[in-house]
Amino acid sequence: RTSISPFSWAFFKRLVCKGETNISGKIERMSNLIIKKLQSLGVNIVAFDPVAEENARKILQNVQFRQKPYDAVAGCDALMIITEWNEFRVLDLNKVKSLMKHPVIIDGRNVYEPKEMHELGFSYFGFGR
């Protein structure tokens, strides 16, 4: 069974802090849709979110949460970045790669530079550049 680790279920928390509450609901729904769609395809979700895990646990079902990002990516087929928390910018990417079953990153927030990711040996897909 394919396993994907979404880094951060909901980055809407940060937007709410900035007072952009109309956007926050849309982003929360998008995160839910992404995870539910992946689950409907038989994907096992192992998530890490340093901020919104408590809320995510109330809403999402059949999601395994990890307390550390390296634990979340261990054995995963792909890493999906749904937020741009600073914790993700300082990861040891060689360690991330060594822990993953397949070094695939789907970066929805353009946290990483494509050239660097390819040089490190990742199959990297960034959106919105």
C-alpha positions as CSV (number, residue, x, y, z in Angstrom):
1,R,0.0,0.0,0.0
2,T,1.4,3.4,-1.0
3,S,2.2,5.7,1.9
4,I,2.4,9.5,1.6
5,S,3.5,11.9,4.3
6,P,1.9,15.3,4.1
7,F,3.9,17.8,6.0
8,S,1.3,19.9,7.6
9,W,-2.3,19.1,7.4
10,A,-3.3,22.8,7.7
11,F,-1.3,25.8,7.2
12,F,-4.4,27.9,7.7
13,K,-3.5,28.4,11.3
14,R,-0.8,30.9,10.2
15,L,-3.2,32.7,8.0
16,V,-5.8,33.0,10.8
17,C,-3.1,34.6,12.9
18,K,-2.8,37.2,10.2
19,G,-6.5,37.8,10.2
20,E,-7.2,36.3,6.8
21,T,-10.0,34.1,8.0
22,N,-11.8,33.9,4.7
23,I,-8.8,32.2,3.2
24,S,-8.3,29.9,6.1
25,G,-11.5,28.0,5.6
26,K,-10.7,27.4,1.9
27,I,-7.3,26.1,2.7
28,E,-8.6,23.9,5.5
29,R,-11.1,22.4,3.0
30,M,-8.4,22.0,0.4
31,S,-6.1,20.1,2.8
32,N,-9.1,17.9,3.8
33,L,-9.9,17.2,0.1
34,I,-6.3,16.3,-0.7
35,I,-6.0,13.8,2.2
36,K,-9.5,12.3,1.6
37,K,-8.8,11.9,-2.1
38,L,-5.5,10.2,-1.5
39,Q,-7.2,7.9,1.0
40,S,-10.0,7.1,-1.5
41,L,-7.2,5.9,-3.8
42,G,-5.9,3.6,-1.1
43,V,-3.0,5.8,0.1
44,N,-1.9,5.5,3.7
45,I,-1.4,8.9,5.3
46,V,1.3,9.5,7.8
47,A,1.3,13.2,8.8
48,F,3.4,15.7,10.6
49,D,2.2,19.1,11.5
50,P,4.0,21.2,14.2
51,V,1.0,23.5,14.7
52,A,-2.3,22.1,13.7
53,E,-2.2,18.4,14.6
54,E,-4.7,18.8,17.5
55,N,-7.3,20.2,15.2
56,A,-6.5,17.8,12.4
57,R,-7.0,14.8,14.7
58,K,-10.6,16.0,15.4
59,I,-11.4,16.2,11.7
60,L,-9.4,13.5,9.8
61,Q,-9.9,9.8,10.1
62,N,-7.4,7.0,9.5
63,V,-4.4,9.3,9.6
64,Q,-1.3,8.4,11.5
65,F,0.4,11.4,13.1
66,R,4.0,11.6,14.0
67,Q,5.7,14.0,16.4
68,K,8.8,14.4,14.3
69,P,9.2,15.0,10.5
70,Y,11.8,12.3,10.1
71,D,9.4,9.8,11.7
72,A,6.7,10.8,9.3
73,V,8.8,10.3,6.2
74,A,10.3,6.9,7.2
75,G,9.2,4.3,4.7
76,C,7.0,6.7,2.7
77,D,6.7,6.7,-1.0
78,A,6.3,10.4,-1.3
79,L,6.4,13.6,0.8
80,M,3.8,16.2,0.2
81,I,4.4,19.7,1.5
82,I,1.2,21.6,2.1
83,T,2.7,24.4,4.2
84,E,5.9,26.4,4.6
85,W,6.7,26.1,8.3
86,N,10.3,27.0,9.0
87,E,10.8,23.5,10.4
88,F,10.6,22.2,6.8
89,R,13.2,24.6,5.5
90,V,16.0,23.3,7.8
91,L,15.5,19.6,7.4
92,D,18.5,17.4,6.6
93,L,17.4,16.5,3.1
94,N,19.9,13.7,2.8
95,K,18.4,12.1,5.9
96,V,14.9,12.6,4.5
97,K,15.9,10.9,1.3
98,S,17.6,8.0,3.1
99,L,14.4,7.4,5.2
100,M,12.0,7.4,2.3
101,K,11.1,4.3,0.2
102,H,11.1,6.5,-2.9
103,P,12.6,10.0,-2.9
104,V,9.6,11.9,-4.2
105,I,8.6,15.4,-3.0
106,I,5.4,17.2,-4.1
107,D,6.0,20.7,-2.9
108,G,2.8,22.8,-2.9
109,R,4.5,25.7,-1.2
110,N,7.8,26.0,-3.1
111,V,9.8,25.5,0.0
112,Y,12.7,24.0,-1.9
113,E,14.6,25.0,-5.1
114,P,14.0,22.5,-7.9
115,K,17.6,22.4,-9.1
116,E,18.9,21.6,-5.6
117,M,16.3,18.9,-5.1
118,H,17.2,17.2,-8.4
119,E,20.9,17.4,-7.5
120,L,20.1,15.7,-4.2
121,G,18.4,12.9,-6.1
122,F,14.8,13.7,-5.5
123,S,12.0,13.4,-8.0
124,Y,10.7,16.9,-7.2
125,F,7.4,18.5,-8.3
126,G,6.8,22.1,-7.2
127,F,3.7,24.1,-8.0
128,G,3.0,27.8,-8.7
129,R,6.5,29.1,-9.6
